């Protein structure tokens, strides 16, 4: 099972739309894929699920993470890096069973023109520390609001080509 992490808790985000696009494309290629949106994290996460504590609300999320062997992180740019909620999520997940020796693909998105290059770089460091093996092909999608149509499909030819290449390589990774 591949779990696609929509790495923001912002409601109605382009990050979630792109995550759902990746899920659709993986399913069309015969892969089992699910989206885990950080919108679904318990509102009390910081008070209830850090430093070894575990709430009933977080248990289903922890099960999904533990049972996943491959992750795709769709990471929006927040203040020149990745969202703080993504780091809190990673910190809340049990170690080592959540991410240790598993695989990941990273996709940076931004409303600006660089596609969260710096944030993906920062998050790669976190993944390396946790022994989460990152596929070398990372893609960055700038001006994400201009890349997805009303039906949630990517329509820019270059972006289509890069996402397809990444998806195909990740299936084999």
MDAnalysis code that builds the backbone (N, CA, C; Angstrom):
import MDAnalysis as mda
import numpy as np

u = mda.Universe.empty(519, n_residues=173, atom_resindex=np.repeat(np.arange(173), 3), trajectory=True)
u.add_TopologyAttr("name", ["N", "CA", "C"] * 173)
u.add_TopologyAttr("resid", np.arange(1, 174))
u.add_TopologyAttr("resname", ["UNK", "UNK", "UNK", "UNK", "UNK", "UNK", "UNK", "UNK", "UNK", "UNK", "UNK", "UNK", "UNK", "UNK", "UNK", "UNK", "UNK", "UNK", "UNK", "UNK", "UNK", "UNK", "UNK", "UNK", "UNK", "UNK", "UNK", "UNK", "UNK", "UNK", "UNK", "UNK", "UNK", "UNK", "UNK", "UNK", "UNK", "UNK", "UNK", "UNK", "UNK", "UNK", "UNK", "UNK", "UNK", "UNK", "UNK", "UNK", "UNK", "UNK", "UNK", "UNK", "UNK", "UNK", "UNK", "UNK", "UNK", "UNK", "UNK", "UNK", "UNK", "UNK", "UNK", "UNK", "UNK", "UNK", "UNK", "UNK", "UNK", "UNK", "UNK", "UNK", "UNK", "UNK", "UNK", "UNK", "UNK", "UNK", "UNK", "UNK", "UNK", "UNK", "UNK", "UNK", "UNK", "UNK", "UNK", "UNK", "UNK", "UNK", "UNK", "UNK", "UNK", "UNK", "UNK", "UNK", "UNK", "UNK", "UNK", "UNK", "UNK", "UNK", "UNK", "UNK", "UNK", "UNK", "UNK", "UNK", "UNK", "UNK", "UNK", "UNK", "UNK", "UNK", "UNK", "UNK", "UNK", "UNK", "UNK", "UNK", "UNK", "UNK", "UNK", "UNK", "UNK", "UNK", "UNK", "UNK", "UNK", "UNK", "UNK", "UNK", "UNK", "UNK", "UNK", "UNK", "UNK", "UNK", "UNK", "UNK", "UNK", "UNK", "UNK", "UNK", "UNK", "UNK", "UNK", "UNK", "UNK", "UNK", "UNK", "UNK", "UNK", "UNK", "UNK", "UNK", "UNK", "UNK", "UNK", "UNK", "UNK", "UNK", "UNK", "UNK", "UNK", "UNK", "UNK", "UNK", "UNK", "UNK", "UNK", "UNK", "UNK"])
u.atoms.positions = np.array([
    [0.832, -1.185, 0.000],
    [0.000, 0.000, 0.000],
    [0.875, 1.247, 0.000],
    [0.514, 2.192, -0.846],
    [1.177, 3.494, -0.906],
    [0.266, 4.495, -0.211],
    [0.833, 5.262, 0.700],
    [0.080, 6.331, 1.345],
    [0.632, 7.664, 0.878],
    [-0.268, 8.500, 0.400],
    [0.085, 9.827, -0.067],
    [-0.252, 10.796, 1.064],
    [0.753, 11.492, 1.559],
    [0.572, 12.434, 2.651],
    [0.343, 13.824, 2.072],
    [-0.849, 14.349, 2.271],
    [-1.141, 15.740, 1.932],
    [-0.668, 16.565, 3.117],
    [0.503, 17.177, 2.972],
    [1.289, 17.678, 4.102],
    [0.923, 19.089, 4.564],
    [-0.368, 19.366, 4.620],
    [-0.843, 20.611, 5.218],
    [-2.193, 20.349, 5.855],
    [-2.522, 21.150, 6.840],
    [-3.850, 21.052, 7.438],
    [-4.758, 22.184, 6.953],
    [-4.344, 22.862, 5.907],
    [-5.148, 23.944, 5.324],
    [-6.326, 23.337, 4.560],
    [-7.526, 23.748, 4.898],
    [-8.729, 23.248, 4.238],
    [-8.766, 23.688, 2.776],
    [-9.194, 22.774, 1.894],
    [-9.370, 23.097, 0.481],
    [-8.089, 23.392, -0.262],
    [-6.984, 22.830, 0.162],
    [-5.682, 23.169, -0.408],
    [-5.424, 22.531, -1.775],
    [-4.567, 23.175, -2.536],
    [-4.076, 22.587, -3.789],
    [-3.248, 21.341, -3.497],
    [-2.641, 21.297, -2.320],
    [-1.860, 20.126, -1.906],
    [-2.749, 18.894, -1.852],
    [-3.935, 19.031, -1.280],
    [-4.869, 17.899, -1.219],
    [-5.339, 17.518, -2.620],
    [-5.612, 18.494, -3.460],
    [-6.035, 18.198, -4.842],
    [-4.949, 17.421, -5.580],
    [-3.688, 17.827, -5.414],
    [-2.590, 17.116, -6.074],
    [-2.421, 15.718, -5.478],
    [-2.613, 15.583, -4.180],
    [-2.547, 14.262, -3.538],
    [-3.604, 13.327, -4.119],
    [-4.796, 13.836, -4.312],
    [-5.876, 13.033, -4.891],
    [-5.583, 12.687, -6.349],
    [-4.927, 13.593, -7.065],
    [-4.506, 13.296, -8.442],
    [-3.499, 12.135, -8.445],
    [-2.515, 12.183, -7.556],
    [-1.532, 11.091, -7.463],
    [-2.234, 9.775, -7.122],
    [-3.190, 9.813, -6.223],
    [-3.932, 8.599, -5.868],
    [-4.656, 8.047, -7.093],
    [-5.308, 8.922, -7.833],
    [-6.035, 8.499, -9.028],
    [-5.098, 7.849, -10.043],
    [-3.958, 8.485, -10.292],
    [-3.012, 7.955, -11.281],
    [-2.421, 6.617, -10.824],
    [-2.094, 6.491, -9.556],
    [-1.572, 5.218, -9.040],
    [-2.616, 4.118, -9.154],
    [-3.859, 4.428, -8.830],
    [-4.945, 3.451, -8.938],
    [-5.126, 3.023, -10.386],
    [-5.071, 3.969, -11.313],
    [-5.188, 3.650, -12.735],
    [-4.042, 2.757, -13.209],
    [-2.919, 2.801, -12.525],
    [-1.764, 1.959, -12.868],
    [-1.762, 0.647, -12.084],
    [-2.859, 0.365, -11.366],
    [-2.996, -0.910, -10.668],
    [-2.417, -0.952, -9.268],
    [-2.061, 0.192, -8.703],
    [-1.483, 0.252, -7.360],
    [-2.561, 0.609, -6.333],
    [-2.437, 0.053, -5.140],
    [-3.305, 0.460, -4.042],
    [-2.714, 1.711, -3.421],
    [-3.512, 2.756, -3.362],
    [-3.022, 4.029, -2.823],
    [-4.138, 4.704, -2.038],
    [-3.743, 5.338, -0.964],
    [-4.684, 6.093, -0.143],
    [-4.073, 7.446, 0.191],
    [-4.946, 8.417, 0.460],
    [-4.498, 9.749, 0.852],
    [-4.694, 9.901, 2.354],
    [-3.663, 10.384, 3.010],
    [-3.751, 10.769, 4.413],
    [-3.526, 12.279, 4.456],
    [-4.605, 13.002, 4.704],
    [-4.523, 14.449, 4.766],
    [-4.232, 14.886, 6.194],
    [-3.292, 15.788, 6.353],
    [-2.996, 16.289, 7.685],
    [-4.122, 17.174, 8.223],
    [-5.130, 17.458, 7.396],
    [-6.363, 18.081, 7.884],
    [-7.055, 17.169, 8.895],
    [-6.822, 15.857, 8.776],
    [-7.510, 14.870, 9.609],
    [-6.811, 14.589, 10.932],
    [-5.726, 15.285, 11.213],
    [-5.055, 15.091, 12.495],
    [-5.945, 15.587, 13.628],
    [-5.867, 14.953, 14.792],
    [-6.654, 15.430, 15.930],
    [-6.266, 16.867, 16.287],
    [-7.251, 17.666, 16.607],
    [-6.993, 19.063, 16.970],
    [-6.119, 19.163, 18.212],
    [-6.104, 18.125, 19.026],
    [-5.335, 18.125, 20.277],
    [-3.963, 17.469, 20.114],
    [-3.536, 17.234, 18.896],
    [-2.303, 16.477, 18.616],
    [-1.113, 16.913, 19.472],
    [-0.871, 18.186, 19.563],
    [0.304, 18.667, 20.295],
    [0.210, 18.325, 21.780],
    [-0.987, 18.355, 22.327],
    [-1.159, 18.067, 23.757],
    [-1.278, 16.574, 24.053],
    [-1.717, 15.781, 23.055],
    [-2.072, 14.382, 23.359],
    [-1.195, 13.320, 22.714],
    [-0.385, 13.667, 21.709],
    [0.274, 12.605, 20.946],
    [1.772, 12.783, 20.747],
    [2.408, 13.576, 21.564],
    [3.851, 13.727, 21.479],
    [4.509, 13.133, 22.719],
    [5.787, 12.834, 22.601],
    [6.613, 12.380, 23.722],
    [6.109, 11.064, 24.327],
    [5.691, 10.161, 23.440],
    [5.282, 8.834, 23.888],
    [3.821, 8.709, 24.242],
    [3.098, 9.794, 24.313],
    [1.660, 9.737, 24.601],
    [0.915, 9.326, 23.328],
    [-0.262, 8.744, 23.505],
    [-1.041, 8.326, 22.341],
    [-2.517, 8.489, 22.654],
    [-3.239, 9.221, 21.821],
    [-4.680, 9.401, 22.007],
    [-5.443, 8.389, 21.154],
    [-6.662, 8.138, 21.534],
    [-7.540, 7.257, 20.740],
    [-7.744, 7.833, 19.344],
    [-7.806, 9.155, 19.238],
    [-8.041, 9.798, 17.943],
    [-6.887, 9.593, 16.973],
    [-5.664, 9.443, 17.490],
    [-4.500, 9.281, 16.622],
    [-4.240, 7.819, 16.239],
    [-4.788, 6.874, 16.986],
    [-4.519, 5.448, 16.730],
    [-4.803, 5.013, 15.296],
    [-5.944, 5.383, 14.678],
    [-6.160, 4.958, 13.284],
    [-5.121, 5.529, 12.317],
    [-4.678, 6.751, 12.583],
    [-3.644, 7.364, 11.746],
    [-2.339, 6.610, 11.926],
    [-1.988, 6.291, 13.157],
    [-0.768, 5.535, 13.430],
    [-0.814, 4.168, 12.745],
    [-1.963, 3.516, 12.750],
    [-2.092, 2.205, 12.072],
    [-1.823, 2.329, 10.579],
    [-2.383, 3.364, 9.964],
    [-2.155, 3.585, 8.527],
    [-0.667, 3.759, 8.270],
    [-0.009, 4.587, 9.062],
    [1.420, 4.866, 8.869],
    [2.242, 3.595, 9.095],
    [1.959, 2.870, 10.146],
    [2.708, 1.651, 10.454],
    [2.552, 0.611, 9.342],
    [1.359, 0.501, 8.773],
    [1.086, -0.502, 7.740],
    [1.581, -0.112, 6.354],
    [1.999, 1.122, 6.188],
    [2.454, 1.620, 4.886],
    [3.935, 1.319, 4.694],
    [4.289, 0.870, 3.487],
    [5.701, 0.623, 3.152],
    [6.298, 1.738, 2.285],
    [5.423, 2.450, 1.559],
    [5.886, 3.504, 0.662],
    [4.993, 4.736, 0.822],
    [5.635, 5.891, 0.912],
    [4.922, 7.153, 1.094],
    [5.249, 8.107, -0.045],
    [4.270, 8.887, -0.436],
    [4.507, 10.047, -1.297],
    [4.083, 11.253, -0.477],
    [4.999, 12.179, -0.283],
    [4.715, 13.398, 0.466],
    [4.516, 14.538, -0.528],
    [3.337, 15.134, -0.511],
    [3.055, 16.325, -1.303],
    [3.205, 17.496, -0.331],
    [4.248, 18.313, -0.544],
    [4.684, 19.269, 0.472],
    [4.590, 20.712, -0.041],
    [3.666, 21.480, 0.516],
    [3.582, 22.882, 0.113],
    [4.662, 23.721, 0.789],
    [4.959, 24.851, 0.189],
    [5.934, 25.765, 0.771],
    [5.267, 26.654, 1.814],
    [5.824, 26.632, 3.002],
    [5.384, 27.524, 4.077],
    [6.613, 28.266, 4.567],
    [6.652, 29.553, 4.356],
    [7.748, 30.400, 4.846],
    [9.123, 29.859, 4.459],
    [9.269, 29.445, 3.211],
    [10.557, 28.992, 2.709],
    [10.937, 27.587, 3.121],
    [10.005, 26.809, 3.640],
    [10.301, 25.443, 4.065],
    [9.029, 24.597, 3.962],
    [8.942, 23.582, 4.806],
    [7.740, 22.746, 4.813],
    [6.866, 23.130, 6.001],
    [5.585, 22.760, 5.993],
    [4.683, 23.144, 7.083],
    [5.080, 22.543, 8.431],
    [4.942, 23.327, 9.472],
    [5.230, 22.847, 10.820],
    [4.370, 21.663, 11.203],
    [3.135, 21.621, 10.696],
    [2.254, 20.497, 11.026],
    [2.825, 19.181, 10.500],
    [3.592, 19.219, 9.413],
    [4.228, 18.002, 8.899],
    [5.278, 17.504, 9.884],
    [6.071, 18.403, 10.443],
    [7.080, 18.003, 11.428],
    [6.417, 17.469, 12.693],
    [5.355, 18.118, 13.145],
    [4.632, 17.636, 14.326],
    [4.065, 16.242, 14.050],
    [3.525, 16.028, 12.859],
    [3.015, 14.707, 12.475],
    [4.122, 13.661, 12.538],
    [5.266, 13.966, 11.963],
    [6.384, 13.020, 11.977],
    [6.811, 12.727, 13.413],
    [6.854, 13.748, 14.244],
    [7.253, 13.584, 15.643],
    [6.227, 12.773, 16.431],
    [4.954, 12.894, 16.076],
    [3.895, 12.175, 16.799],
    [3.876, 10.687, 16.452],
    [4.325, 10.331, 15.258],
    [4.303, 8.922, 14.835],
    [5.331, 8.114, 15.627],
    [4.975, 6.871, 15.901],
    [5.849, 5.981, 16.676],
    [7.155, 5.729, 15.922],
    [8.226, 5.682, 16.675],
    [9.548, 5.399, 16.105],
    [10.036, 4.082, 16.698],
    [10.569, 3.188, 15.921],
    [10.967, 3.303, 14.519],
    [9.934, 2.776, 13.517],
    [8.870, 2.144, 13.980],
    [7.979, 1.404, 13.075],
    [7.249, 2.259, 12.047],
    [7.181, 3.542, 12.239],
    [6.439, 4.375, 11.294],
    [7.168, 4.562, 9.967],
    [8.433, 4.932, 10.014],
    [9.137, 5.312, 8.795],
    [10.468, 4.595, 8.571],
    [11.024, 3.991, 9.566],
    [12.357, 3.405, 9.508],
    [12.460, 2.345, 8.412],
    [13.418, 2.538, 7.496],
    [13.721, 1.630, 6.387],
    [12.576, 1.479, 5.382],
    [11.691, 2.460, 5.339],
    [10.629, 2.483, 4.340],
    [11.050, 3.428, 3.220],
    [10.185, 3.629, 2.225],
    [10.537, 4.412, 1.045],
    [9.602, 5.602, 0.883],
    [10.130, 6.657, 0.254],
    [9.340, 7.866, 0.049],
    [9.702, 8.554, -1.261],
    [8.704, 9.218, -1.836],
    [8.897, 10.152, -2.943],
    [8.428, 11.510, -2.448],
    [9.087, 12.564, -2.911],
    [8.769, 13.908, -2.452],
    [8.373, 14.794, -3.629],
    [7.302, 15.558, -3.414],
    [6.805, 16.511, -4.406],
    [6.634, 17.846, -3.696],
    [7.322, 18.858, -4.176],
    [7.177, 20.193, -3.618],
    [6.207, 21.002, -4.455],
    [5.368, 21.779, -3.789],
    [4.433, 22.660, -4.488],
    [4.486, 24.047, -3.849],
    [4.219, 25.052, -4.686],
    [4.152, 26.413, -4.176],
    [3.270, 27.245, -5.082],
    [2.800, 28.350, -4.552],
    [2.080, 29.294, -5.397],
    [3.082, 30.191, -6.125],
    [4.301, 30.236, -5.637],
    [5.374, 31.010, -6.260],
    [6.049, 30.244, -7.382],
    [7.249, 30.694, -7.746],
    [7.873, 30.131, -8.943],
    [8.947, 29.082, -8.704],
    [9.154, 28.621, -7.460],
    [10.230, 27.654, -7.236],
    [9.768, 26.274, -6.795],
    [8.498, 26.078, -6.551],
    [7.985, 24.734, -6.269],
    [8.488, 24.128, -4.973],
    [8.799, 24.955, -4.001],
    [9.253, 24.515, -2.677],
    [10.552, 23.712, -2.716],
    [11.484, 24.145, -3.493],
    [12.790, 23.481, -3.574],
    [13.442, 23.419, -2.190],
    [13.467, 24.531, -1.487],
    [14.130, 24.582, -0.182],
    [13.412, 23.692, 0.842],
    [12.096, 23.726, 0.870],
    [11.339, 22.911, 1.821],
    [11.519, 21.423, 1.598],
    [11.558, 21.007, 0.348],
    [11.791, 19.596, 0.031],
    [13.188, 19.196, 0.478],
    [14.147, 20.088, 0.267],
    [15.511, 19.845, 0.751],
    [15.536, 19.682, 2.270],
    [14.875, 20.576, 2.965],
    [14.813, 20.492, 4.432],
    [14.166, 19.183, 4.873],
    [13.072, 18.814, 4.216],
    [12.358, 17.596, 4.606],
    [13.178, 16.342, 4.271],
    [13.978, 16.410, 3.227],
    [14.868, 15.287, 2.901],
    [15.809, 15.003, 4.069],
    [16.304, 16.047, 4.720],
    [17.161, 15.873, 5.890],
    [16.444, 15.152, 7.014],
    [15.186, 15.487, 7.252],
    [14.387, 14.801, 8.276],
    [14.224, 13.328, 7.897],
    [13.910, 13.070, 6.640],
    [13.740, 11.683, 6.174],
    [15.034, 10.891, 6.342],
    [16.151, 11.480, 5.964],
    [17.427, 10.787, 6.097],
    [17.702, 10.422, 7.547],
    [17.438, 11.334, 8.449],
    [17.671, 11.073, 9.866],
    [16.823, 9.897, 10.356],
    [15.602, 9.796, 9.820],
    [14.675, 8.746, 10.249],
    [14.834, 7.445, 9.452],
    [15.854, 7.377, 8.598],
    [16.096, 6.211, 7.743],
    [14.917, 5.931, 6.810],
    [14.245, 6.987, 6.381],
    [13.191, 6.886, 5.380],
    [13.856, 7.172, 4.047],
    [13.972, 6.150, 3.214],
    [14.744, 6.237, 1.970],
    [13.989, 7.041, 0.915],
    [14.571, 8.152, 0.505],
    [13.947, 9.063, -0.444],
    [14.415, 8.748, -1.857],
    [13.446, 8.564, -2.755],
    [13.763, 8.344, -4.159],
    [14.460, 9.594, -4.707],
    [15.536, 9.410, -5.469],
    [16.292, 10.569, -5.956],
    [15.489, 11.560, -6.805],
    [14.507, 11.070, -7.569],
    [13.729, 11.979, -8.411],
    [12.671, 12.697, -7.559],
    [12.981, 13.944, -7.236],
    [12.043, 14.806, -6.511],
    [11.548, 15.830, -7.522],
    [10.259, 16.118, -7.488],
    [9.781, 17.133, -8.424],
    [9.239, 18.329, -7.660],
    [9.244, 19.459, -8.343],
    [8.833, 20.726, -7.761],
    [7.850, 21.376, -8.732],
    [6.663, 21.679, -8.232],
    [5.625, 22.258, -9.088],
    [5.333, 23.682, -8.623],
    [5.819, 24.671, -9.380],
    [5.519, 26.065, -9.042],
    [4.121, 26.444, -9.529],
    [3.613, 27.557, -9.033],
    [2.313, 28.093, -9.462],
    [1.268, 26.981, -9.533],
    [1.161, 26.222, -8.453],
    [0.284, 25.048, -8.442],
    [-1.156, 25.405, -8.799],
    [-1.592, 26.583, -8.445],
    [-2.960, 27.004, -8.754],
    [-3.212, 27.116, -10.261],
    [-2.145, 27.140, -11.055],
    [-2.275, 27.202, -12.517],
    [-2.046, 25.838, -13.162],
    [-1.864, 24.801, -12.368],
    [-1.522, 23.468, -12.878],
    [-2.674, 22.466, -12.805],
    [-3.671, 22.739, -11.976],
    [-4.757, 21.783, -11.744],
    [-6.066, 22.399, -12.219],
    [-6.827, 21.645, -13.029],
    [-8.111, 22.155, -13.511],
    [-9.221, 21.914, -12.478],
    [-10.440, 22.287, -12.815],
    [-11.572, 22.173, -11.879],
    [-11.896, 20.730, -11.506],
    [-11.514, 19.772, -12.337],
    [-11.753, 18.357, -12.052],
    [-10.598, 17.717, -11.288],
    [-9.579, 18.511, -10.950],
    [-8.449, 17.997, -10.188],
    [-7.387, 17.317, -11.028],
    [-7.358, 17.607, -12.321],
    [-6.359, 17.011, -13.212],
    [-5.262, 18.007, -13.549],
    [-4.065, 17.492, -13.703],
    [-2.948, 18.308, -14.184],
    [-3.089, 18.405, -15.698],
    [-2.884, 19.597, -16.250],
    [-3.046, 19.756, -17.694],
    [-1.810, 20.299, -18.399],
    [-0.833, 20.813, -17.678],
    [0.392, 21.312, -18.288],
    [1.229, 20.119, -18.750],
    [1.630, 20.119, -20.024],
    [2.329, 18.963, -20.616],
    [3.614, 18.607, -19.864],
    [4.411, 19.590, -19.504],
    [5.665, 19.299, -18.787],
    [5.391, 18.691, -17.415],
    [4.445, 19.258, -16.707],
    [4.123, 18.743, -15.375],
    [3.559, 17.337, -15.466],
    [2.729, 17.090, -16.453],
    [2.205, 15.727, -16.688],
    [3.349, 14.744, -16.909],
    [4.293, 15.125, -17.738],
    [5.423, 14.248, -18.051],
    [6.250, 13.953, -16.799],
    [6.545, 14.987, -16.006],
    [7.365, 14.795, -14.804],
    [6.642, 13.981, -13.741],
    [5.350, 14.248, -13.527],
    [4.621, 13.474, -12.523],
    [4.488, 12.019, -12.948],
    [4.250, 11.780, -14.224],
    [4.153, 10.394, -14.714],
    [5.483, 9.661, -14.548],
    [6.573, 10.351, -14.861],
    [7.889, 9.738, -14.686],
    [8.129, 9.395, -13.221],
    [7.796, 10.317, -12.338],
    [8.006, 10.069, -10.921],
    [7.132, 8.908, -10.428],
    [5.867, 8.895, -10.818],
    [4.958, 7.826, -10.398],
    [5.462, 6.476, -10.893],
    [5.835, 6.394, -12.156],
    [6.318, 5.118, -12.705],
    [7.597, 4.649, -11.999],
    [8.515, 5.566, -11.753],
    [9.749, 5.189, -11.056],
    [9.475, 4.791, -9.606],
    [8.511, 5.458, -8.972],
    [8.200, 5.150, -7.586],
    [7.558, 3.762, -7.454],
    [6.763, 3.389, -8.420],
    [6.169, 2.047, -8.402],
    [7.289, 1.001, -8.395],
    [8.348, 1.259, -9.164],
    [9.465, 0.294, -9.251],
    [10.476, 0.436, -8.109],
    [10.437, 1.528, -7.374],
    [11.402, 1.865, -6.315],
    [11.282, 0.897, -5.131],
])
